[in-house]
């Protein structure tokens, strides 16, 4: 069965949370007879159309971006050609331009849409986009929410609850490298003493400014691994506030990231806006058996990190509560170890990639047989 995924960006142009989810779906459904292609936009489509871990990443020319939305004239032709060869189309929401391409193509194939997030940052355009959005969502054969929490809390998803299905995002432990002794040695020499860890793209909604504010009350080091649009802003904040226990590592190779995960006290994820709809980094921490700290946003972060079971869930944008939670990781090793064990158990039970892959493959085949 041939499935075409469609989203505005994908590897190698970018590899954020949605892109990593598409990749995980492609890999995990391959074991169930699904052949995947991914179509996205690129400033250099000829260079960036290539095979990737057993599936094809195809590109159309990106003409311009407006309000985080990529536009392309070429993609109408590319999407139409690929959709004709596919058995099913898998969309990834939100991307308003995708809705236009869908209706223009009139491809007539079964459709699945993974609803990654409400529109948060560009809320001012929502009244103008809403009629098209609702028509597009109504046209989908199945809508997938990534957690029960998001399905309950999203006013848009509530409208389509009858045709919605919950499939949590899973990751495949076997694709992650095992850190070598050299990687662990690098970790111990780079960060001396106990530390908590954040890994991810440094974006406005990650709450890292709150983490830096909290750092002067924290009795361990805080390691921030990753890069992103607000990296320099965060470094300037930490310098101005003299937060010497905050360590910025920038991008780290996967083996070193795993060494950091295995050696940290726990994982801190202070995202404070609904743009953080799930948090794949939390799933990685759970996979490594680490306790977590996250904020209550009414999203999937509180599904991955269950309050009082796998770690602590605190109010967003509260430096004092954040510092208190981190210090609890320092002061309560027995409790922390228990949270880590439960986190690992929940990963194996709910967030392993093979479980996600089977759920998507079953949905694909169900929709395909309904059409036939």
ZIHU-V174807 format. One record per residue. SS is DSSP state (~ for helix, > for strand, _ for the rest). OMEGA is omega as a letter, one per 40 degrees, with the letter a starting at -180 (999 if undefined). D_LAST is the distance of its C-alpha to the last C-alpha in whole Angstrom. Layout:
{{SS;OMEGA;D_LAST} {SS;OMEGA;D_LAST}}
This chain:
{{_;a;13} {>;a;15} {>;i;16} {>;i;18} {>;a;21} {>;i;23} {_;a;26} {_;a;30} {_;i;32} {_;i;31} {_;e;33} {_;a;35} {_;i;36} {_;a;36} {_;i;35} {_;a;35} {~;a;34} {~;a;30} {~;i;30} {~;i;31} {~;i;28} {~;i;26} {~;a;28} {~;i;28} {~;i;24} {~;a;23} {~;a;26} {~;i;25} {~;i;21} {~;i;22} {_;a;23} {_;i;19} {_;a;18} {_;i;17} {>;a;19} {>;i;20} {>;i;22} {>;i;24} {>;i;25} {>;a;28} {>;a;31} {>;i;35} {_;i;38} {_;a;38} {~;a;35} {~;a;36} {~;a;38} {~;i;35} {_;a;32} {>;i;32} {>;a;30} {>;i;31} {_;i;30} {_;i;27} {>;a;25} {>;i;26} {>;a;28} {>;a;28} {>;i;30} {>;a;31} {>;i;34} {_;a;35} {_;i;37} {>;i;39} {>;i;39} {>;a;39} {_;i;40} {_;i;38} {>;i;35} {>;i;34} {>;a;34} {_;i;33} {_;a;32} {~;a;31} {~;i;28} {~;i;26} {~;a;26} {~;a;25} {~;a;22} {~;a;21} {~;a;21} {~;i;20} {~;i;17} {~;a;16} {~;a;16} {_;i;14} {_;a;11} {>;i;12} {>;i;15} {>;i;18} {>;i;21} {>;a;24} {>;e;26} {_;i;29} {_;a;29} {~;a;30} {~;i;29} {~;a;26} {~;a;25} {~;a;26} {~;i;24} {~;a;21} {~;i;22} {~;a;23} {~;a;20} {_;a;18} {_;i;15} {_;a;12} {_;i;11} {>;a;10} {>;i;14} {>;i;16} {>;i;20} {>;a;23} {>;a;26} {_;a;29} {_;i;32} {_;i;33} {_;a;35} {_;a;38} {_;a;40} {_;a;39} {~;a;40} {~;a;42} {~;a;39} {~;i;36} {~;a;38} {~;a;37} {~;a;33} {~;a;32} {~;i;31} {~;a;28} {~;a;28} {~;i;27} {~;i;25} {~;a;23} {~;i;22} {~;a;21} {_;a;18} {_;i;17} {_;i;14} {>;i;16} {>;a;20} {>;i;22} {>;a;26} {_;i;28} {_;i;30} {~;a;31} {~;a;34} {~;i;32} {~;i;30} {~;a;33} {~;a;35} {_;i;33} {~;i;33} {~;a;30} {~;i;28} {~;i;29} {~;a;28} {_;a;24} {~;a;25} {~;a;23} {~;a;20} {>;i;22} {>;i;22} {>;i;25} {_;i;24} {_;i;28} {_;a;29} {_;i;30} {>;a;32} {_;a;32} {~;a;36} {~;i;36} {~;i;36} {_;a;39} {_;i;42} {_;a;45} {_;i;48} {_;i;51} {~;i;54} {~;i;55} {~;i;52} {~;i;54} {~;i;57} {~;a;56} {~;a;55} {~;a;58} {~;a;60} {~;a;58} {_;i;58} {_;i;61} {_;a;61} {_;i;58} {>;i;56} {>;a;53} {>;i;50} {>;i;47} {>;i;45} {_;i;43} {_;a;43} {_;a;46} {_;a;44} {~;a;46} {~;a;44} {~;i;45} {_;a;48} {~;i;50} {~;i;53} {~;i;53} {~;i;53} {~;i;56} {~;a;58} {~;a;58} {~;a;59} {~;i;63} {~;a;62} {_;a;60} {_;i;62} {_;i;60} {>;i;58} {>;a;55} {>;i;53} {>;a;51} {>;a;48} {_;i;46} {_;i;47} {_;a;46} {_;a;47} {_;a;49} {~;a;51} {~;i;54} {~;a;55} {~;i;54} {~;i;57} {~;i;59} {~;a;59} {~;i;59} {~;a;62} {~;a;64} {_;i;63} {_;i;65} {_;a;62} {_;i;63} {_;i;61} {>;a;58} {>;i;57} {>;a;54} {>;a;53} {>;i;50} {_;i;47} {_;i;48} {_;a;46} {~;i;43} {~;i;46} {~;i;49} {~;i;46} {~;i;45} {~;i;49} {~;a;50} {~;a;47} {~;a;49} {~;a;52} {_;i;52} {_;a;53} {>;a;50} {>;i;47} {>;a;48} {>;a;45} {_;a;47} {_;a;44} {_;i;45} {_;a;42} {_;i;39} {_;i;38} {_;a;38} {_;a;35} {_;i;34} {_;i;37} {~;i;35} {~;i;39} {~;i;40} {~;i;37} {~;i;39} {~;i;42} {~;i;40} {~;a;39} {_;i;43} {_;a;44} {_;i;46} {_;a;47} {>;i;46} {>;i;47} {>;a;45} {>;i;45} {_;a;44} {_;a;41} {_;a;39} {_;a;36} {_;i;35} {~;i;38} {~;i;39} {~;i;36} {~;i;37} {_;a;41} {_;a;41} {>;i;45} {_;i;47} {_;i;45} {_;a;44} {>;a;47} {>;i;48} {>;a;46} {>;i;49} {_;i;49} {_;i;48} {_;a;51} {_;a;54} {~;a;56} {~;i;58} {~;i;55} {~;i;54} {~;i;57} {~;i;57} {~;i;54} {~;i;55} {~;i;58} {~;i;57} {~;i;55} {~;a;58} {~;a;60} {_;a;58} {~;a;57} {~;i;56} {~;a;54} {~;i;52} {~;i;51} {~;i;50} {~;i;47} {~;i;47} {~;i;46} {~;i;43} {~;i;42} {~;i;41} {~;i;40} {~;i;37} {~;a;36} {~;a;35} {~;a;34} {~;a;32} {~;i;32} {>;a;31} {~;a;28} {~;i;27} {~;i;26} {~;a;25} {~;i;22} {~;i;21} {~;i;20} {~;i;18} {~;i;16} {~;i;15} {~;i;14} {~;a;12} {~;i;10} {~;a;10} {~;a;9} {~;i;6} {~;i;5} {~;i;6} {~;a;4} {_;999;0}}
